[in-house]
């Protein structure tokens, strides 16, 4: 019988790479072939196959810190140090930390201490990467958080399953070229992280990109489902529980085949069973909220409100990190208490540059804490929950989507199919982007006035992807007098309507106005402006969706120049899916002509696509007519989900 050696018994890091131990943590690297079948994203496949390669700026110098500064530890980590020896030893046994013995290599290693935090009685080892994080560049990325879900889910009763990936970061390897950045001194020995450590600033972005591939695959693979993920937390919903249960079995196998492991304690993998601690079959806990897909509401659990109230019981001094934690929690609770961001807005001014430094709370700040605590206690007594945003509104409601870019503004009003844009005047061009956002909103509400409707009967909902302007409009106050004058003008127009709501939404849901505000694409001065592919890390990325008028203008330009016209459709985001692509061709064209021209499409032409307002996959139908090519989005068939 073959014996399995522990990581300490292996003679070298290279041998550890080759030798699979029974105790070793699962790795996506071992399942590269499966990953290559579900995605063509070269960035993700490179991480899966070769591990993460971390680039630092030129000013980076290795650090040789072994233990924590006592000031940093005070009240934050000391209480959990008793867990450190056994937890670190566990990382060594699982081949997450590997020993380095070469003196030359040890000299190059950046060593930082570890600390252990405890969440829900579960200890977690964190790499203190603060020194390293100063020299890393974190790319901008968006997470599908609870706010995003509430803005994406239609007003319809659903069943849901959720699953949580266990120890996600440790499933991704660190490339040998970068392991020297993640060194640790333990028991007079030097170790480096072989897997991606918790604590580095780029980790959430990397795993979000990797996990996003799984979500995209689920959306593409299965009919009549909506799939979301927030890092390692996944949610899949459907109107058909039997279909969802069948999907659940396949997803469990898929996750295993990808070298990942589902945390069964935090997952709900049967759509129809009663969930522990929850009351009904259509309730599920996800992202710290209780989602009731029968009542179409989301609730904050009482324990989370109590945690927030407890955190707000501060004395005169508080660390910047503790204040940032409070603000993050309040932002989450704003799911059900939409006025909380307005109350908490002044607190952001107190955040220090160095989050480890302490600040003295002024009387005004303490008063804000007191008011917020009062609101949270009121929420505890009467937890109404927040209704999931409806997409199909009544005839008296008008939605306005607005956006501003450095070039111009865009306004989209679905009710009357108004798609309005204009470039900035010379005076407007000099203004700050937040002021430009307000100008776009003013233009949007003016468009309704121009329709000559009976304004007092209309409820107006303004959707903006600018959190700053959304906050200004709710408060009707800003520091600059110029902005206040603009707010006053907008308020005077809004007062003519029955009600008005200012809603901040993710940019992903504001694509209509966003595309309209990018007026450069309308000018078509350069050939490059109609080229299709945006090369990002070698991966084919589509440009933002274009309004129909823009699309037609580009196609007419191509026809006028005598070029072959190829009209394509892609699914909802980042890649061209062959079966969704249709090509305008003559009646005698071969049935497999699109297969022959895929390469030509990706090299020469813009794949035009126009996603629906809901993130629903596989509802697309392509219609080929004799003269023109057209396409449309059809609603989900609730009766026949397969």
N, C-alpha and C positions, 0 to 999 in steps of 0.2 A: 504493500500500500504506500502510495506516495505521501511523504510528509510535507506539511506546509510550514515554511519558515516565517518568522515574524520579521518586520522591517529591520530590526537591529541586527539580525543574523545574515542579512544580505550584504555582500561585500562592497557594493558600490551603488551610487544613485542610478547608474545605467542598468545595473542588474535589477534594481527595483522597478525600473520602467518595464523591463521585459517579463519579470516574474509577477504573476497574479496571485495575490494572497487572499485567503478566505476572509480576512478581516478588513481588506482594503475597501475604501469607500467607492461606490460606483462612479464611473467616469463616462462622459459623453464620447471621449476619444475612442473607446472600445467599440462604439456603435456608429462610426462614421458612415458606413454604407447605408444604414437606415436613414440617417439625417439627409444624405444625398438624394434619397427617394422622395422626401417631402418638401425640399426646397432647392432652389438654384441660387440662393443668396450667397455670393462668394465670400462676403465678410463673415457671415455666420459659419459657413463650412470651413473657412480657414481657422477660426477660433476652435471649432470642434476638433479638427485634425491636428493642428499645431500648437494649440494653447494661446493664451493672450500674450502679446508682445507689448510691453509698456514703454512709452517714450517719455523722457523727461526733458525739460528745457536746459539750456546751456549752463545755467547758474547752479545746477544741482551738484551737491557734494554729499558723499555718504555720511551717515550719522552712526555713532557708536554708543547710543544710549541703552543702558541695560535695565534700569529701574525707573519708575515714575517719579516725577516731581511731587513732593508731599502735598503741595498746595493743590495740584490737580486731583490728587487722590482724595483729598478731604471731602467727606460726605458723599463721594460719588462711586468709588471703587473699593475702598478699604473693606467695606462690609462683605464683599464677595470674594476676597482673596483666598478664603479657605477652600474654594472650589478649584483654584488654579492648578495644583499639582496633578490631580486625577484627570482634569479636563485636557491639559496639555499632553499628558501621557497618552490619552485616548487619541489625540491627533497624530501622535507618533506611530501608534499601533495601526492606525487606519491609513498610513502612508500619505498623510496630508502634510506633515512636517518630515523632512528627511535631513539626516545629519551630514555636515560638510567637514571633512577631515584635512583637506589640503590647506596648508598655511598660506599659500599664495592666494587661494580663492577666498579664504576667511578675511584677508586684508581688504578685499574689494567689496565685501558684503555690508550692506546698510542694515544695521541691527537696531530694532526698536522693541520696547517691552510689550507684553501682552497683558490684558486685564479681562476679567470675566464679569459679565452682567447677568442678572437673573430675571427672566421674564416668564411669568406663569409657572414658577417653581422649576424652570428649566434653565440651567446655566449655559451661557454662550460665550465662546472665546472670541475676543475682538483684538485685532492687530492695531496697535497705536500708530497709525500711519500719518499723524498730523504733519510731521516734518516732510515726508515724501509727498503728501497731497499738495503742498505749496508749489511743487514743481510739475504737477500734472495738469493737463488741459482736459476739462470735462466737456464733451460735446453736448449741445442742447438736445434734449429729448423730452417727449411728453408721455405721461403715464395715464392709463385708462382708470382713473380713480373713481370714487363713489359719485362725485359731481358729474363726471363724464357718463357714467351709467345712467344716472337719472335723466340726463339730457338725451340719451340714445334709445332708451327702451320705450316702445310705443305703448299707448294706453290700451292694454289688452292683457287678459289673464294668461299666465304662463306657469309651467312647471320648470324646476331648475335642478341642476346638479352642480356641485363645486368640488374642486380638488386642489390640494396644496402640495407642492413639491418639497420634499424633505432635504435639508442641507444643500440648497441649490448651488451656492457659490462653490462648494467643494466638489461639485460635479465637473467643473471646468478647470482644465489644467493651466499651469503657468509655463510658458515657453522657457526652455533652458537659458536662453539669452537674457531673460528678465528675472530669474529667480534670485539673483544677488540683491535685488531691491527689497526683498521681503525676508530679512534675516531676524533670527531670534536667539538669544542666549538663554539656555536652560540647563541647570545642573552642571555648569561649567563646560557645556558643549555648545557648539554653534549649529543651528538648524536653519533651513530655508523652507519657505512654503512651496510645495509642489502643486498645490491647488490654489485657486483664487481666494485670498483671505477676505474676511469681513473687516471693514474699516477703511479700505481704500476708496477714494472718491469716485473712481471710474467704474467700480463694480456694478452699481445699479444700472448704469447705461448699458454696459456689456450684457448683463443678464436679461435686461428688458428686450434687447435686440434678439437674443437667442430665444427667449420664451415667446416673443412675438411671432416667430416662425411657426410654433405649434398652434397658436391661435389662428393664424392665417390658414394653416392646413385644415383645421376643423371647419372654418367658415367655407372653405372651398370644397371640402370632401363631402359635407353633409347638407342635405336640403332642409329648409325650414327650421334652422336653428340660428341663434345669435350667440356668438362667443366673445368673451372679454378676458383680459388678464391684467393684473396689476403685479408686476414682478413674478413671484412664484404662486400667486393666488389666481385661480382660473374659475370662471363662471360660464356655464352653458345653459341656455334656456330655450324652451320650445313649448308650443301649445299641445303637443302630443306626448303624454308621459311614457307610453309604450315605446315609442320611437326613441325617446331620450334614454330610457333604460338600456335599449339595444346599443345606442351610441356609447353609453358609459362603459360597457364591457370592452368595446373596441379601443376606447381611449386608454383604459387601464393597461391593455396589452401594448399600445403604442408607446406610452410613457416608459414602460419597462424596456421595450426594444430600443429606446433612445438613450438608455444608460442613466435614467433618472428613477427616482423612487417616490411614490405617493405617500404622504403622511396621512394614514387612514384616520387618525384621531381628529384631524382638522378638516376632513373631507366628507362630503355627502354624495355618495355615488349611486343612490337609488332615488328616482324622481318621486316615487309614490309613498315611501315609508314615512313614518312619523320621526321627526328629527329630535334628537336628545335636547332637552331644555326648551324646545319650541313646541308650539301648540297645534299646528296644522300641517297638512301635507304640502301646502304651497308656500311655506315659510322656510327661509334658509338664512344662515348666518354667513356673511361675506364682507370682507374689508371692515370688520368691526361694527357692521350694521345688521339689523334683522330686516330682511327683505320679504315683504308679504305680497306675493304675486296674485293673491286673490282680491285683497282690498286695494291693491296697487299703491302701496305705501312703503316707505322705508323708516325704520325706527332706530334711534340710538339706544343701546342697552343701558339700563339704570346704572350698572357698574361703571360704565365709561363716563357718565355724567358725574358720578360720585368721585371718580379719579380726578376729573377736571376741577371740581369744587375743592378737593383736598389740595391740589397743586396751587390753587389761587390763595391759599392761606399762607401768605408769605409775610415776613416781617419787614424790616427796613432795607435789608440788603439781599441781593439775589445775583447769581451768576448769569452772564449773558446766555449761556447754554440752556439754563433752566427756563429763562424767559422765552427762548426760541422754541423749547419743547412745549410750553404753555400755548404759544401762538399757533403751533402746528396742530395741537389738539383742538383748539377753538375753531380752526379752519375746517377740521373734520366734522365737528359738531354742528357747524353752520349748515350742514345738510338739512337739518330739521329746524334750526334757529337761524333763518336767513338774515336777521338783523344783527347777529353777533359780529360779523366782520366790521360793521359800522362802529359798534362799541369798541372793538379791539384795535381799530385802525391807529389811534394815537400811540398805542404801545410799541408799534414798530419803530418809532422815533427813538425809543430807549435802548434799542439793540446796539451793543458796542461792536466795534470792528473785531476785537479779540473776544470770542465767546467765552473764554476761560476767565476773563476778568469779571470783577464784581461791580455792580452798580447800586447806587442808593435810590430807593424809590421815593419820589416826591409825593406830596399829599394828593395832588391831582391824579397821579397814577394809581395810588391806593384806592381812591374813590372809584376809578374805573373797574378795578378788581372787584370791589364790593358790589357794583351794579351788575357785573357779569355773573357773579355768584348768585345774586338774587334771581336773575333770569334763568339760570340753570336749575335752581331749586323749583322755580315755577314750572319748568319743563318736566321735572320729575313728578310733580303732582298731576300734570295734565299732558301726558305724552301722546299728542295727536299724530305725530309722524308727518312726514312730508310726502305728498302725493306725487307719484311718478308723472313726469311732465307729459301731457297729451300732445300728440301730433295733429290729430284731427280736431280742430277747435270749432266753436260755434260761429255763426254768420256775423256776430257782433264783435268778433275778435280779429285784430289785424296784427300780423307778425312783420317786423321790420328787421332785416339783417343788414348791418353796416360794417364797413371796413375802410381803413385808410392806409395807403402806402406812401412812400416818399414821392411818388409820381402823381397820384390822384386819389379820388375817393370812389367807393362803389356802394350802391344801395340795391337790395333785392327785396321785393315785397311779393310773396307767393300769391296772395289773394287776387291781385290784379295782374300778375305776371310782369310787374314793373322791374326792369333791369336797367338801372340808371348809373352812368358814370361821367366824370369830367376830370380834366386836369386841374392842378392848382394854379391859381393866379400867382404873379410874381411876389405879391405880399404874403400870400398863404404859404408859399414854398419855404419861407424863412422860419415858420412856426415849428414848435416842438411836435413830435409825432402824436403825443397825447391830446394836444390842442386840435390837431388834424382829425383825430378820432371823433372829437366833439362836433367838429364842423360836418363830418359825415353823418352823425346822428341828427343834427339840425336839418340837414338836407333830406334825410329820410322822413322825418315827421312832416316836413314841408310838402313832400310828395303826396301825403294823404290829404292835406288841406287843398292841394291843387285838384284832387279828384272830385271835390265839391260834395263829399258825403255829409250826412247828418252826423256831425262830429260827436254830439253829446251821447249818442247811442253806441259809440265804438269804444272798445277796450283795446289799448295799444300795448303790444309787448315788443320791446326793443332788445335785440340780441346783439351784443358786442363782445369781441374776443379780447378787449382791453380791460383788464381788471381795474386799472387806475381810473379810467373814465366812468366805468360802472360805479365805482365807489364815489366819485365826485357827484354823479347824478343822484345817488341815493342820499348823500349828505347835503347836496346843493351848496357846497362850500369848498373852496380851495384857497391856497395862499395868494396866488396872483390875482390881481383885480381884473385883468383882461379875461381870465378864465371864468371868474365869477359873473362877468357881464354876459359871457356866452351861455353859461348855465341858466342865467335869468331869462335869456331869450328862448332857450329850449323849454324852460318851465312854462313860460307864457303860452307857448303853442300846445304843450301837453295838457294844460288846464282846460283846453277846449274840448277834451275828450272825457268820456265817462270815468275811465280808470286808466292808469298806465303802469307798466311794470318794466323795470330795468333788469335784464338778466345777462349775467356773464356766462359765456359758453366757450368750449374748446374751439380752437381754430379749425379743427377737423370738421366741425359741424357748420362752419361759416364759409364754406367754400364758394358759394354763389357770389357773395359780396366781395370776398377776398380776391377772386379771379378778376372781378370787374375793376377793382382798385389798381391792379397791375396793368396800367394802360399801355405799357411799352409793347405788349404783344399785339396791340391793335395797329401799331405803326408799320410793322413788317418792313423795316428799312434794310435789315441785313438777312442774308440767307440763313445764318446761324440761328436766328430767332424762330425759325420753324423746324430746326433740327430737333430730333425727338428725345434723344437719350441724354440724361444727366449722369455722367460717370461719377459714382461715389464708391470709393473702395473697390473699383472694378465691377460694381454691380449695376445693372440697368435699372434706373429709377425714372418713373414717369414724372412729367411736369404737373403742376396743379391743374385740376380740371378746368376746361375752358367753357365759357358761355356759348350758346348755339350761334350767336351772331359772329363771335370771334372765329369759331370753327368754320362757318360758312365763308368768311372773308379769306381765311387761309386756303380753303379748298378752291375757291374761285380764282385766287391768285395762281395756284398750281395749274388749274385748268387753262387759264389764260396764257400761261407760259408753255402750254402744250405738253406738260409732264403727265406721266401716268398717275392717276388719282387712286390712292389707296386709303380707304376709310376703315379705321379699326375701332374695336371696342376692347377695353380691358376691364378686369374686375376691380374691386373697390380700392386697390391701393398701389401696390409697389411692383407689380410684374405683369407681363403680358401672358395671358393664358390662352393657349392655342385654340381651344374649343370655343372661346369667346370672340375670336377674331373673324371678321367677315371682310371679304375683299370685293370691291366693285369691279366686275369684269363683264365681258360680252356673254351673250346667251350660250355660245358654243364653248365657253371655257370649261376646262376640265374640272371635275368635281373636287379634285384634291389640289386645286390651284393655290389655296391658302397655305398648304404645307410647303409648297415649292417657294413661296414668297416670304416666309417668316423672316429669313435672314435679311431680305431686302427691306422689310418693314422696319426692323430694329436699327438698320443702318441709315435709312434715308428719310423716313416719314414720321410724323407725329401721330401716336396712337391716341385718338380723341376718346375721352370717356367722360361720363357725367353721372357720378354716383347718386343714389337716392338719399333722402334725408335721414334714413334709418340704416344702421349698419347690418343689413341683411344680405346674405350671400346667395348666389344661384337663383335669383329671381329675374334674370335677364333673358330677353328674347330678341333675336336679331331678325329683322324683316328685310328681305331683298326684293326690291321692286324693279320694274323694267328700266326706269330711267335713273332712279336715285336709290341710295341705301339709307335706311332709317333704323332706329332702334328705340326700345322703350323698356321701362321697368314695370313689372307686374306685381301685384300684392301677393303675399303668402297665401297658399291654399291651405286653410286650416283643417279641412276634412281629410285631404290626401297628403300626408306629410312626407311620404317616401317617393 
